[in-house]
Amino acid sequence: MGKSNIVDALKFIRDIAVDGLDHAMSTRGGIGIIRQYSPTRPFQISIKVNFIQLFDNEEQHDGSYEITLSSLKGG
């Protein structure tokens, strides 16, 4: 995965969190564009982000955000 793909994946997660999955997908041209490398085969795309949030009093909160898009058998 190239650097620009990683950046776009992070932007995609941000867009999902802010605007919702439907909007994030439609601004990228829909599922057909997102899955362009496998138009007829089943596919699965997973993105997971782990984060640590530190506060002034050094209290720490860990969390993660994960999304998986997959097709049905046969595309």
Buried (B, 14 or more C-beta within 10 A) or exposed (E): EEEEEEEEBEEBBEBBEEEEEEEBBEEBEEBEEBBEEEEEEEBEBEBEBEEEEEEEEEEEEEEEEEBEBEBEEEE
